Amino acid sequence: MDISVIVPLYNEAESLPKLHEWIARVMAEHHFSYEVIFVNDGSTDDSWSVIEQLHQSDKAVRGICFRRNYGKSAALHCGFAAAMGDVVITMDADLQDSPDEIPELYRMITEDGFDLVSGWKQKRYDNRLTKNLPSKLFNATARRVTGIQLHDMNCGLKAYRREVVKNIEVFSEMHRYIPYLAKNAGFTRIGEKVVQHRKREFGASKFGLNRFVNGYLDLMTLWFLNKFGKQPMHFFGLVGSLMFFIGFVAVCVVAGMKLHALSHGVPAMLIGTNPYFHIAILMMILGCMLFLAGFLGELILRNSPSRNDYLIKHRLD
C-alpha cells in the first residue's frame, strides 16, 4: 500500500464527507493505493455515524473510535499503530489542510529520501493576535531547543516514512514535537514544505491559548528526557553535589568568622541567628535531596524493562 492518511478528529461531522471525497479524488488522479484512518477522539456529535457511512461506501476508509476524549496525541498514536502504508500522511479534519498537498509530500519521502516532511503554513488565516504571534514565539523557542529548523513544528499536515511512525511513541500532548521525537529516535532527514492553509468552513477551533503554556512545559520535558533520560544521576548528582559544596563552604565561612571574632574578643552574632547560616544549611539539605533523587532515578532506570531498548537501522547476520 502506498499511503495511509490518518485524520484525528473531534466533533467534525460536517467536514468529513467533503474531506473524504477530496482525498479519494486526489488518490484516484495519481493512482495511489491508500487507506484513510479516521480516529474519532470521543466526539459528542455524529462524527462516528458519518465515518461508518463512509466505510460502507468506501472500504479504503477505516475508523477508530475512543470512548472519551483523550487528545490528539492518543489519536495519532493509535493511528500510527494501525497504519499499513509505506508513507503515512497526517492531516486535520477541519478542511484547513489541503489533500492536494499529498502527492508532493509523498514524492519528497519516496524520491528525495526524507524521513519526515512537515508542512509550513506560511500564509495563515487565523487570528493574528491570539494564534499567529504566539505560534511564532512557540516555534522560535522550539527551533532553539530542538535544533530542528522548522517554521511550523505543530503543523498537522505531515508525511512520514513508515519506519518513523512505528518507532516513536506519541504520548501526553507530545504531538506538537513529533519531529523532535523522530530526531531523538535517529531519523534525522527532516524536511519542510510550504503548504496551503485554508479558512475553517465548519465549527470552531478546539484548541485554546493554554496549548502554548502546555507546549512549553512539554518541550522542557522532552529536552530533559532526551539529554538525561538514560543518566539521571548526571543531572541531579551534579547539581546536588554543587549545591552541597557551596552550602558546606558557606557554613565553614560563617563558622570561621565566628571563631575569628571570638579569638579577637569582638562581639559577633550567634550562629543560630545568622541568616547566612540557615541559607547554607538549606543548600546542603537540597543538595543531598537532589543527589538522592538522581540515585533513585538510576535505581529505577536499571530495573526498567526498556533500559536496553535501542533502534537498530541495519543488521548483518
C-alpha positions, 0 to 999 in steps of 0.5 A: 500500500502506498499511503495511509492518511490518518485524520484525528478528529473531534466533533467534525461531522460536517467536514468529513464527507467533503474531506473524504471525497477530496482525498479519494479524488486526489488518490484516484488522479495519481493512482495511489493505493491508500487507506484513510484512518479516521480516529474519532477522539470521543466526539459528542456529535455524529462524527462516528455515524458519518465515518461508518457511512463512509466505510460502507461506501468506501472500504479504503476508509477505516475508523477508530473510535475512543470512548472519551476524549483523550487528545490528539496525541492518543489519536495519532498514536493509535493511528500510527499503530494501525497504519499499513502504508509505506508513507503515512500522511497526517492531516486535520479534519477541519478542511484547513489542510489541503489533500492536494498537498499529498502527492508532493509530500509523498514524492519528497519521502519516496524520491528525495529520501526524507524521513519526515516532511512537515508542512509550513503554513506560511500564509495563515488565516487565523487570528493574528493576535491570539494564534499567529504571534504566539505560534511564532514565539512557540516555534522560535523557542522550539527551533532553539531547543530542538535544533530542528529548523522548522517554521511550523513544528505543530503543523498537522499536515505531515508525511512520514516514512513508515519506519518513523511512525512505528518507532516513536511513541506519541504520548501526553500532548507530545504531538506538537514535537513529533519531529523532535521525537523522530530526531531523538529516535535517529531519523534525522532527514527532516524536511519542510514544505510550504503548504496551503492553509485554508479558512475553517468552513465548519465549527470552531477551533478546539484548541485554546491559548493554554496549548502554548503554556502546555507546549512549553512545559512539554518541550522542557520535558522532552529536552530533559528526557532526551539529554538525561533520560538514560543518566539521571544521576548526571543531572541531579548528582551534579547539581546536588553535589554543587549545591552541597559544596557551596552550602558546606563552604558557606557554613565553614565561612560563617563558622570561621568568622565566628571563631575569628571574632571570638579569638579577637574578643569582638562581639559577633552574632550567634550562629543560630541567628545568622541568616547566612547560616540557615541559607547554607544549611538549606543548600546542603539539605537540597543538595543531598535531596537532589543527589538522592533523587538522581540515585533513585532515578538510576535505581529505577532506570536499571530495573526498567524493562526498556533500559536496553531498548535501542533502534537498530537501522541495519543488521548483518547476520 
